[in-house]
Amino acid sequence: MTNPPASASRLDLAHRPRRNRKAEWARRLVRERVLTTDDLIWPLFLIEGEKSRVPVAAMPGVDRVSVDEAVREAERAVRLDIPAIAFFPYTEPHLKDEHGTEAYNETNLVCRACRAIKKEFPDLGLVADVALDPYTSHGHDGLVRERGDDLTILNDETVAALVRQALNQARAGADVIAPSDMMDGRVGAIREGLDAEGFLDVQILAYAAKYASAFYGPFRDALGSKGALKGDKRTYQMDPANGDEALREVALDLEEGADMVMVKPGLPYLDIIRRVKDAFGFPTFAYQVSGEYAMIMAAAQNGWIDGDKAMMESLIAFKRAGADGVLTYFAPRAAEKLKRG
């Protein structure tokens, strides 16, 4: 390395932003956002069986796990100081029907996992997804009416079914009910149903702005619902072009009694997260969905990016955008890294 030419003139600068970047200690002092394990919710896929782990091909490092293995993962979450886990069941095809009746079975996968984990780790938060798509033979989040080639998702009939599903999960020990279906009026109906049965402290985390996204593909494979889906979900999930509509959806869910709201997907919708947080100031969460996870993992496995650095950068982006926490499949990996310091 050579010294600069003697003739080089010194710039007359009042402000030199690089001073605050000159060393790690200085960068730490002026850092605007900090990611901790408190910001993580870990989504788990459930399957039938015992001591079973089945890799999800499109999501390297993610397995579907049996209930006993989910208890082991809960132990890991506690050890890593991850505050909550969320459940998504792979329902066997013979248990699916057009009405999604397995959602009301008090011994279904989600209910068994809630009871087993609460018994061992009562202080770990349990988030239960409310939607019918894991249980329906047609793959939709709600009840349907078919007339020839015309398929209609029935809103009000679906809301009644979701209340029944939510109560089933609350009775099993779920701490947070998370309706992801995007039916109109479901938050208010679920709140009324929970309160009527005495579940006054069970929280509602509303998927308030859930977009009809191409980034859900690996998730649907993990649930086994992709091949079953008839048509698409654009009549109830949001148009990716719309931002103002997201604010209206969030406002409605908060009016109906949501305790927390979520934007899904995550990284393509950082602007929505920022707008929601600025507009309402309520606890706001993001879901770093399966497609986002899969892209980072695939690029890392091909040596195109540094996987750990990309993971952490993506998670801090949610914090910078205003998210209070993130549902992410990276949760245990990120927590391990954060614990190491």
Secondary structure as GFF3:
##gff-version 3
##sequence-region A 1 341
A	DSSP	three_ten_helix	17	21	.	.	.	ID=ss1
A	DSSP	alpha_helix	24	30	.	.	.	ID=ss2
A	DSSP	three_ten_helix	37	39	.	.	.	ID=ss3
A	DSSP	beta_strand	40	46	.	.	.	ID=ss4
A	DSSP	beta_strand	53	55	.	.	.	ID=ss5
A	DSSP	beta_strand	63	65	.	.	.	ID=ss6
A	DSSP	alpha_helix	67	79	.	.	.	ID=ss7
A	DSSP	beta_strand	84	89	.	.	.	ID=ss8
A	DSSP	three_ten_helix	93	95	.	.	.	ID=ss9
A	DSSP	three_ten_helix	101	104	.	.	.	ID=ss10
A	DSSP	alpha_helix	109	120	.	.	.	ID=ss11
A	DSSP	beta_strand	125	130	.	.	.	ID=ss12
A	DSSP	beta_strand	144	147	.	.	.	ID=ss13
A	DSSP	beta_strand	150	153	.	.	.	ID=ss14
A	DSSP	alpha_helix	155	171	.	.	.	ID=ss15
A	DSSP	beta_strand	176	179	.	.	.	ID=ss16
A	DSSP	alpha_helix	186	196	.	.	.	ID=ss17
A	DSSP	beta_strand	203	210	.	.	.	ID=ss18
A	DSSP	three_ten_helix	214	216	.	.	.	ID=ss19
A	DSSP	alpha_helix	217	223	.	.	.	ID=ss20
A	DSSP	alpha_helix	244	255	.	.	.	ID=ss21
A	DSSP	beta_strand	260	264	.	.	.	ID=ss22
A	DSSP	three_ten_helix	267	269	.	.	.	ID=ss23
A	DSSP	alpha_helix	270	280	.	.	.	ID=ss24
A	DSSP	beta_strand	284	288	.	.	.	ID=ss25
A	DSSP	alpha_helix	290	301	.	.	.	ID=ss26
A	DSSP	alpha_helix	307	321	.	.	.	ID=ss27
A	DSSP	beta_strand	325	328	.	.	.	ID=ss28
A	DSSP	alpha_helix	331	340	.	.	.	ID=ss29
###
